[in-house]
Amino acid sequence: MSPLSFCSTEAKNKFTTATREAVGCKNLKPLLNIFSQLPGSENEKKLALDQVFRVVLEEEIINQVSCNNCLAIISLAINGVTDGICTATTPFVLLGDVLDCLPLAYCDKIFTFVEKNVGTWKSNTFYSAGKNYLLRMCNDLLRRLSKSQNTVFCGRIQLFLARLFPLSEKSGLNLQSQFNLENVTVFNANEQESTLGQKVEEKDDGMEIEEGEMGDDDAPNSSSIPIDYNLYRKFWSIQDYFRNPVQCYDKNSWKTFLKFSDEVLTVFKSYKLDDTQASRKKIEELKSGGEHVYFAKFLTSEKLMDLQLSDSNFRRHILVQYLILFQYLKGQVKFKSSNYILLDEQSLWIEDTTKLVHQLLSEIPPDGEKFSKTVEHILNTEENWNAWKNEGCPSFVKERPTETKPQKMARKRPVPEDFLGKGSNKKMSLGNDELTRLWNLCPDNMEACRSESREFMPSLEQFFEEAIEQADPENMVENEYKVVNNANYGWRALRLLARRSPHFFQPTNQQFKSLPEYLENMVIKLAKELPPPSEEIKTVDEDEDNESLLKENNESPAEEQQKLSMTSEQIESFANKLGEHWKTLAPYLDMKDLDIKMIESDTEDAKMRAKLLLLGWQEREGGQANIEILISALNSAGLNELAENLTNDSENGS
């Protein structure tokens, strides 16, 4: 039953009249009025209007008045879909009718309309309904067009499909890397029928120059390349390997390809093209907007062979084919058979030949070097597409992650009491007898960590005992045999000092050139503070100076206390009292101006400066930096009150 049977003849006539009126005024308002007035369901009226559009379009095609009316009808159908008075497939059906019925001269203009409305076709309203119609329509057009004469039109169709469909659309991708094996290059394979053996003079005996050929004046370099049938046959035989690269993985075919390629590339290398008058003429034509001749298929006539080899575009075609072939042979293609593996010799030849081809491309005028770099860049980009295809062509559009509600935590099963050590025997089971025994040696981890047996850090007395002994001049230990020169000992000494010695973090102005020098200084400080070993009793020979011993034994305890070095507590206490007077005292402790400036630059606190002064003095003087000398320096500086306080403190033992 026809869709128009749902409506009366009067309704059909009203739709037809309103459609023609809408085409004339290029406005959908007449159709909207009729659509709202007619009785019946919307679906029935849509189907009826769809058929009316096709009938009116058929009349325009038969009359062939103008393409503009056809395009106006299609535009009305697009607006009708937007306003909801006809189905979404109607514009695509109308486009198919027009392109099927009109000659190719009109199809160009119709397709321009299709290209301009690519944004409309990609909208949600039309894409799902019309993508298959558009694909079928474009394929039908490509079948009608000639690849050699309608090259630009074919390219426009391919570009339109690329804009219409997303990159991840599987129907437009050669996923399995199949080759166009139907693209066979036909040439003269019979040597007996070849005309290359004839002399060139025969052309002068009345042979007319065919259309497309050039005279000797037009091709000054044509005679420079010797052409014979052997070169002709090998040259065009290589096209079969470009058509089907899989042949190169066969050992015998590879030998043939290698032999033919070496000879052809040798010809290209030996007979280079110059920037001749013909080449300059082509450049001038291109600059002036002249027509650029493009051949979609090679012409394999023997008479054109010398002219082709002298043509820069032709050479570029052949050399670029080599680069494409090499990229496929070396590339990782997902659907390539596992048997297709290049040998080391093949890989080396391809690598060397690739460099040669790029060199030949850069030598071909005009702008050979620029052309070579452009081709290299394009082929590098092609590798990214190959990798994308190998991954299954994932979509480039990243979808937003859907917000998921937090899942409820599943209830955990209770752990057995014997595993936690809460059983009857309070013993934790680890599933292995030895692990269980080791763990239960001390079930409480914190208690095990606090155990005295885990105290691995030695005391300062134990660790530095040997170093202190070697630092004593009386023992006369040579420098090279001291333990402070051992790098391993020095590393452990620094770690121990950082943990247990207050001297490690005290500021100092003294600069040390090496770690042994620093450790030697620290050992001297520790020797003064640490008590001497009780088990070591020094014996005195009878030959020693008895007078000096008597003198040491007769000294009073107060005098011995004065000669002792100042402890860190005493320095801290006296520095707080000295304060701002530190700079007055500094010259009398033989401190240089450079040391005083360094102390001032280190801190602005007067008490800290006084402390740095005393520490620097103590480090410089060593055992001679005692309380008695400091009191003498204070009196000389006029700081009598501070000297008296220090004397009282030392007598009181504070």
C-alpha positions in Angstrom: 0.0 0.0 0.0 1.4 3.4 -0.9 1.9 5.9 1.8 -0.2 8.4 0.0 -3.2 6.0 0.3 -3.4 7.1 4.0 -4.4 10.5 2.8 -7.0 11.5 0.3 -6.3 12.8 -3.2 -7.1 16.3 -2.0 -4.5 15.9 0.8 -1.9 14.7 -1.7 -2.5 17.6 -4.0 -2.2 20.0 -1.0 1.1 18.5 0.0 2.4 18.7 -3.6 1.2 22.3 -4.1 2.7 23.4 -0.7 6.0 21.7 -1.6 6.3 23.6 -4.9 5.4 26.8 -3.1 8.0 26.1 -0.4 10.7 25.5 -3.1 9.8 28.8 -4.8 10.0 30.9 -1.7 12.6 28.7 0.0 10.6 28.6 3.2 9.1 25.6 5.0 6.1 27.6 6.3 3.6 26.4 3.7 4.4 22.8 4.4 4.1 23.3 8.2 0.6 24.9 7.8 -0.7 22.0 5.6 0.9 19.4 7.9 -0.9 20.8 11.0 -4.3 21.1 9.2 -4.4 17.6 7.7 -6.1 14.8 9.7 -4.4 11.6 10.6 -1.5 10.4 12.7 1.9 12.1 12.4 3.6 9.0 11.2 1.2 8.6 8.3 1.6 12.3 7.3 5.4 12.0 7.5 5.4 9.0 5.2 3.1 10.8 2.8 5.3 14.0 2.7 8.4 11.8 2.2 6.9 10.4 -1.0 5.7 13.8 -2.2 9.3 15.1 -1.9 10.5 12.3 -4.1 7.8 12.9 -6.7 8.5 16.6 -6.9 12.3 15.9 -7.1 11.6 13.4 -9.9 9.8 16.1 -11.9 12.8 18.5 -11.5 15.3 15.8 -12.6 13.2 15.0 -15.7 12.9 18.6 -16.7 16.6 19.3 -15.8 15.9 22.9 -15.4 18.6 23.6 -12.8 20.4 21.9 -10.0 19.4 24.8 -7.7 15.8 23.5 -7.5 17.0 20.0 -6.6 19.2 21.4 -3.9 16.3 23.6 -2.6 14.1 20.5 -2.3 16.8 18.6 -0.3 17.3 21.7 1.9 13.5 21.7 2.7 13.7 18.1 3.6 16.6 18.8 6.0 14.5 21.6 7.7 11.5 19.2 7.7 13.4 16.6 9.7 14.5 19.3 12.1 10.9 20.5 12.6 9.6 16.9 12.8 7.4 16.8 9.7 9.4 14.1 7.7 11.6 11.1 8.6 15.4 11.5 9.2 16.3 9.3 6.1 14.5 11.5 3.6 17.3 14.0 2.7 19.7 11.0 2.1 17.2 9.2 -0.1 16.7 12.4 -2.2 20.5 12.9 -2.5 20.9 9.3 -3.7 18.1 9.8 -6.3 19.8 13.0 -7.6 23.3 11.5 -7.9 22.0 8.3 -9.5 20.0 10.2 -12.2 22.0 13.2 -13.1 25.2 13.2 -15.3 28.6 13.6 -13.7 28.8 17.3 -14.7 25.9 18.0 -12.3 27.1 15.6 -9.6 30.1 17.8 -8.9 27.8 20.7 -7.9 25.5 18.4 -5.9 28.5 16.9 -4.0 29.7 20.4 -3.1 26.4 20.8 -1.3 27.0 17.5 0.5 30.5 18.7 1.6 29.3 22.0 3.0 26.7 20.3 5.1 29.0 17.7 6.7 28.3 19.4 10.1 24.6 18.7 9.6 25.2 15.0 8.7 27.4 14.5 11.9 24.7 15.9 14.2 22.7 13.5 16.5 19.6 13.9 14.4 21.0 12.7 11.1 24.2 10.7 11.8 22.7 7.4 12.8 20.0 7.5 10.2 22.1 8.6 7.3 25.7 7.4 7.7 25.1 4.2 5.7 23.2 6.1 3.0 26.1 8.5 2.6 28.7 5.7 2.5 26.7 3.8 -0.2 26.2 7.0 -2.2 29.9 7.9 -2.1 30.9 4.3 -3.2 28.4 4.4 -6.1 30.0 7.8 -7.2 33.5 6.4 -7.0 32.5 3.5 -9.3 31.2 5.9 -11.9 34.3 8.2 -11.8 37.5 7.6 -13.6 40.6 7.4 -11.4 42.8 9.0 -14.1 40.4 11.7 -15.4 38.4 12.5 -12.2 41.3 12.3 -9.8 40.4 15.5 -7.8 36.7 14.5 -7.5 37.7 11.1 -6.2 40.0 12.7 -3.6 37.2 15.0 -2.5 34.9 12.0 -1.9 37.6 10.3 0.2 38.2 13.4 2.2 34.5 13.8 2.9 34.3 10.3 4.2 37.3 10.9 6.4 35.6 14.0 7.9 32.2 12.3 8.3 33.3 9.1 10.1 35.4 9.0 13.2 39.0 7.8 13.0 38.1 4.6 14.8 35.4 3.7 12.3 36.3 0.1 11.3 34.7 0.3 7.8 37.2 2.9 6.6 40.3 1.1 7.9 42.5 -1.5 6.2 42.8 -3.5 9.5 44.4 -6.6 8.0 46.8 -4.7 5.8 45.5 -6.2 2.6 47.1 -5.1 -0.7 45.4 -4.0 -3.9 46.6 -7.0 -6.0 44.4 -5.9 -8.9 46.7 -2.9 -9.5 48.8 -4.7 -12.2 51.3 -2.7 -14.2 51.1 -4.0 -17.8 54.2 -3.6 -20.0 55.8 -5.3 -23.0 57.1 -8.7 -21.7 58.1 -10.0 -25.2 61.6 -9.0 -26.2 60.9 -9.8 -29.9 58.2 -7.2 -30.1 60.4 -4.6 -28.5 61.2 -1.4 -30.4 64.1 -0.4 -28.2 66.5 -2.2 -30.6 65.6 0.1 -33.5 67.8 3.0 -34.3 66.8 6.5 -33.3 67.2 7.7 -36.9 64.0 5.9 -37.9 62.0 8.7 -36.4 63.5 11.1 -38.9 62.3 8.9 -41.8 58.8 10.2 -41.7 57.6 8.7 -38.4 55.2 11.1 -36.8 55.5 12.0 -33.2 52.6 10.7 -31.2 50.5 12.8 -28.9 52.2 13.0 -25.5 55.7 12.5 -26.9 58.4 15.2 -26.9 60.7 16.2 -29.6 64.5 16.2 -29.3 64.5 19.9 -28.7 62.1 19.6 -25.8 64.1 16.8 -24.1 67.7 17.7 -24.1 68.7 15.0 -21.7 66.7 12.2 -23.2 69.6 10.8 -25.1 72.0 10.9 -22.2 70.5 7.7 -20.6 71.1 4.5 -22.6 67.9 2.5 -22.7 67.7 -1.1 -23.7 65.0 -3.8 -23.3 66.8 -5.4 -20.4 66.6 -2.2 -18.3 63.0 -1.6 -19.5 62.0 -5.1 -18.3 63.7 -4.9 -15.0 62.4 -1.4 -14.3 58.8 -2.2 -14.7 59.1 -5.7 -13.1 59.9 -4.0 -9.8 56.3 -2.6 -9.8 55.0 -6.1 -9.0 57.0 -6.1 -5.7 55.6 -2.6 -4.8 52.1 -4.0 -5.5 52.7 -7.1 -3.3 55.5 -6.6 -0.8 55.1 -10.1 0.7 57.1 -11.5 -2.2 60.3 -10.0 -0.7 60.1 -12.6 2.1 60.6 -15.4 -0.4 64.3 -16.2 -0.9 64.2 -16.5 -4.8 62.0 -13.5 -5.2 64.2 -11.4 -3.0 67.3 -12.2 -5.1 65.4 -11.1 -8.2 64.2 -7.9 -6.5 67.7 -7.2 -5.2 69.3 -7.6 -8.6 66.7 -5.4 -10.4 66.8 -2.7 -7.8 70.6 -2.4 -7.8 70.6 -1.9 -11.5 67.8 0.7 -11.5 69.2 2.6 -8.6 72.6 2.6 -10.3 71.0 4.2 -13.3 69.5 6.9 -11.1 72.8 7.4 -9.3 74.9 7.6 -12.5 72.6 9.8 -14.5 71.5 12.7 -12.3 69.1 15.4 -13.3 70.2 19.0 -13.7 68.1 22.1 -13.3 67.5 22.2 -17.0 65.5 24.6 -19.1 62.5 22.2 -19.0 62.6 22.1 -15.2 62.7 25.9 -15.0 59.8 26.1 -17.3 57.7 23.8 -15.0 58.6 25.9 -12.0 57.5 29.1 -13.8 54.2 27.4 -14.8 53.6 26.4 -11.2 54.4 29.9 -9.9 52.1 31.5 -12.5 49.2 29.2 -11.6 49.7 26.9 -14.6 47.9 23.6 -14.7 49.8 20.8 -13.0 49.5 17.5 -15.0 48.9 14.5 -12.8 49.0 10.8 -14.0 47.2 8.4 -11.8 48.7 5.4 -13.6 52.2 4.9 -15.1 52.5 4.9 -18.9 54.7 1.9 -19.8 55.3 2.6 -23.5 58.9 1.9 -24.5 59.0 5.1 -26.4 58.5 7.1 -23.2 61.1 5.3 -21.1 64.0 7.8 -21.8 61.7 10.7 -21.2 60.3 9.2 -17.9 63.8 8.6 -16.5 64.6 12.3 -17.3 61.5 13.6 -15.5 62.0 14.6 -11.8 58.4 13.8 -10.8 58.6 10.3 -12.3 61.9 9.6 -10.4 60.3 10.8 -7.1 57.4 8.5 -7.6 59.7 5.5 -8.0 62.0 6.4 -5.1 59.1 7.1 -2.7 57.7 3.7 -3.6 61.0 2.1 -2.4 60.7 3.9 1.0 57.1 2.8 1.5 58.1 -0.8 0.7 61.0 -0.7 3.1 58.8 0.7 5.9 56.4 -2.2 5.5 59.1 -4.8 5.4 60.8 -3.5 8.6 57.5 -2.5 10.4 55.6 -4.5 13.0 52.2 -5.3 11.5 49.7 -7.2 13.6 48.3 -9.3 10.8 51.6 -10.1 9.2 52.5 -13.8 9.2 55.0 -15.0 11.7 57.1 -16.5 8.8 57.6 -13.0 7.3 60.9 -12.2 9.0 63.8 -10.4 7.4 67.3 -11.9 7.6 70.2 -9.9 8.9 71.6 -9.4 5.3 68.2 -8.1 4.1 67.9 -5.7 7.0 71.4 -4.3 6.3 70.7 -3.9 2.6 67.4 -2.1 3.3 69.1 0.2 5.8 71.9 1.1 3.3 69.5 1.5 0.4 67.2 3.7 2.4 70.1 6.1 2.9 70.8 6.0 -0.8 67.2 6.7 -1.8 67.1 9.7 0.5 70.3 11.0 -1.0 68.9 10.5 -4.5 65.7 12.3 -3.6 67.7 15.3 -2.2 69.6 15.6 -5.5 66.5 15.8 -7.7 65.6 19.4 -8.6 63.7 21.4 -7.7 63.9 21.6 -3.8 65.2 18.0 -3.5 66.4 18.3 0.0 63.2 19.8 1.3 61.2 17.1 -0.5 63.3 14.3 1.0 62.8 15.6 4.6 59.1 16.0 4.0 58.7 12.4 2.8 60.8 11.2 5.8 58.5 13.1 8.2 55.4 11.7 6.6 56.7 8.1 6.9 57.6 8.7 10.5 54.0 9.8 11.2 52.8 6.7 9.4 54.5 4.5 12.0 52.3 6.0 14.6 49.2 5.0 12.6 50.6 1.5 12.2 51.0 1.3 16.0 47.5 2.5 16.5 46.1 -0.1 14.1 48.1 -2.8 15.9 46.4 -1.8 19.2 43.0 -2.4 17.7 42.3 1.2 16.7 41.1 2.5 20.2 39.0 5.6 20.2 40.7 8.9 20.5 37.8 10.3 22.6 38.3 9.7 26.3 35.1 9.1 28.1 34.5 10.6 31.5 34.6 8.0 34.3 31.1 7.5 35.7 30.8 8.3 39.3 30.3 5.1 41.2 28.8 4.9 44.6 31.2 3.7 47.3 30.8 0.0 47.8 30.0 -1.3 51.2 32.9 -3.1 52.8 32.3 -6.8 53.1 32.3 -8.2 56.6 35.6 -9.9 57.4 35.6 -13.3 58.9 37.0 -13.4 62.4 40.6 -14.6 62.7 41.1 -17.8 64.7 42.2 -17.3 68.3 45.2 -19.6 67.9 46.5 -17.5 65.0 46.3 -14.3 67.2 47.9 -16.0 70.2 44.8 -15.8 72.3 44.2 -19.5 72.6 44.7 -21.6 75.7 48.5 -21.8 75.3 48.9 -18.1 74.3 51.0 -19.2 71.4 50.7 -17.7 67.9 50.6 -20.1 65.0 52.2 -19.0 61.6 51.6 -22.3 59.8 55.3 -23.4 59.9 57.0 -24.9 62.9 60.2 -22.9 62.5 58.5 -19.6 61.9 56.2 -20.3 64.9 59.2 -21.0 67.1 61.0 -17.8 66.1 58.0 -15.6 66.5 57.1 -16.9 69.9 60.5 -16.3 71.3 59.1 -12.9 72.3 55.5 -12.4 71.2 55.5 -8.8 72.3 57.2 -6.8 69.5 57.8 -3.6 71.6 59.3 -5.6 74.4 61.6 -7.3 72.0 62.7 -4.0 70.6 63.5 -2.6 74.0 65.6 -5.6 75.0 69.2 -4.8 76.1 70.5 -7.5 73.7 69.4 -5.3 70.8 71.6 -2.4 71.9 74.1 -2.5 69.0 75.5 1.0 69.4 78.8 1.1 71.4 79.6 3.8 73.9 82.0 6.7 73.1 84.6 5.2 75.5 84.5 1.8 73.8 84.6 3.0 70.2 87.2 5.8 70.5 89.4 4.0 73.0 91.9 3.0 70.3 91.8 6.4 68.6 92.4 8.2 71.9 95.3 5.9 72.6 96.8 6.6 69.2 96.4 10.4 69.5 98.6 10.5 72.6 102.0 11.8 71.5 103.7 9.5 74.0 102.6 6.4 72.1 104.3 7.8 69.0 101.9 6.2 66.5 102.6 7.3 62.9 99.8 9.1 61.1 99.3 6.5 58.4 98.6 3.8 60.9 95.9 5.7 62.9 92.4 4.3 62.7 90.9 7.8 61.9 92.4 7.4 58.4 90.2 4.4 57.8 87.1 5.4 55.7 84.9 2.7 57.2 85.9 3.8 60.7 85.3 7.4 59.9 81.8 6.7 58.6 80.8 4.8 61.8 82.5 7.5 63.9 80.4 10.3 62.4 77.2 8.3 63.0 78.1 7.6 66.6 79.1 11.3 67.3 75.8 12.4 65.8 73.9 10.2 68.3 76.0 10.6 71.5 78.4 13.5 71.4 77.3 17.2 71.9 80.4 18.4 70.1 79.0 17.1 66.7 76.4 19.9 66.5 78.3 22.7 68.1 79.1 25.6 65.7 82.7 26.2 64.9 84.8 28.6 62.8 87.6 26.1 62.3 87.7 24.6 58.8 88.9 21.0 58.2 90.4 19.9 55.0 89.6 16.2 55.5 87.6 13.8 57.6 90.7 12.3 59.4 91.7 15.8 60.4 88.2 16.5 61.8 88.1 13.2 63.7 91.6 13.8 65.2 90.3 17.1 66.6 87.2 15.4 68.0 89.3 12.6 69.6 91.4 15.2 71.4 88.2 16.8 72.8 86.8 13.5 73.9 90.1 12.5 75.6 89.8 15.5 77.9 86.2 14.7 78.9 86.2 10.9 79.1 87.6 9.3 82.3 90.8 7.3 81.9 90.5 3.5 81.9 90.6 2.2 85.4 92.4 -1.0 84.5 95.3 0.8 82.8 98.0 1.7 85.4 101.0 3.5 84.0 104.3 2.6 85.6 107.1 5.1 85.9 110.8 4.1 85.4 113.3 5.0 88.0 115.1 7.1 85.4 112.3 9.6 85.1 112.5 13.1 86.4 111.6 12.8 90.1 111.5 16.5 90.4 108.7 16.9 87.9 106.7 14.2 89.7 107.1 15.9 93.0 106.1 19.2 91.5 102.9 17.7 90.1 102.0 15.9 93.4 102.6 19.1 95.4 100.2 21.2 93.4 97.0 22.2 95.2 93.6 21.1 94.0 92.6 24.7 93.2 95.6 25.2 90.9 94.8 21.9 89.1 91.2 23.0 88.6 92.3 26.3 87.1 94.5 24.5 84.5 91.6 22.2 83.4 90.0 23.1 80.1 86.6 24.7 80.2 83.7 22.3 79.8 80.8 23.0 77.5 78.5 23.9 80.5 81.1 26.4 81.7 81.3 28.0 78.2 77.6 28.2 77.9 77.2 29.8 81.4 80.1 32.3 80.9 78.9 33.2 77.3 75.6 34.4 78.8 77.4 36.7 81.2 79.9 37.9 78.6 77.2 38.9 76.1 77.9 42.2 74.3 81.4 42.5 75.7 82.6 39.6 73.5 84.1 41.9 70.9 86.1 43.7 73.6 87.6 40.4 74.8 88.3 39.0 71.3 91.7 40.8 70.6 93.0 39.7 74.0 92.3 36.0 73.0 94.4 36.6 69.9 91.3 36.4 67.6 91.9 37.9 64.1 89.7 40.5 62.4 88.6 37.9 59.8 87.4 35.5 62.6 85.5 38.4 64.3 83.7 39.2 61.0 82.8 35.6 60.5 81.2 35.4 64.0 79.2 38.6 63.2 78.0 37.2 59.9 76.9 33.9 61.5 74.4 35.4 64.0 73.1 38.6 65.4 72.5 37.3 69.0 75.2 38.7 71.3 75.2 35.6 73.6 75.6 33.3 70.6 78.5 35.4 69.3 80.2 35.2 72.8 79.8 31.4 72.7 81.3 31.2 69.2 84.2 33.3 70.4 85.0 31.0 73.3 84.5 27.8 71.2 86.8 29.1 68.4 89.5 30.1 71.0 89.2 26.7 72.7 89.5 24.8 69.3 92.6 26.9 68.3 94.5 26.7 71.7 93.5 23.1 72.5 94.8 22.2 76.0 96.1 25.7 76.6 92.6 27.2 76.6 92.0 27.0 80.3 90.2 29.2 82.9 93.4 30.8 84.2 94.3 32.2 80.7 90.8 33.4 80.2 90.8 35.3 83.6 94.1 36.9 82.6 92.6 38.0 79.2 89.5 39.5 80.9 91.7 41.5 83.3 93.8 42.8 80.4 90.6 43.8 78.5 89.3 45.8 81.5 86.5 43.3 82.3 87.6 42.9 85.9 84.1 42.2 87.2 83.6 39.3 84.8 87.1 38.0 85.7 86.2 38.0 89.4 82.9 36.2 88.7 84.7 33.5 86.7 87.3 33.1 89.5 84.6 32.6 92.1 82.7 30.2 89.9 85.9 28.1 89.3 86.7 28.0 93.0 83.2 26.9 93.8 83.4 24.2 91.2 80.5 25.5 89.2 
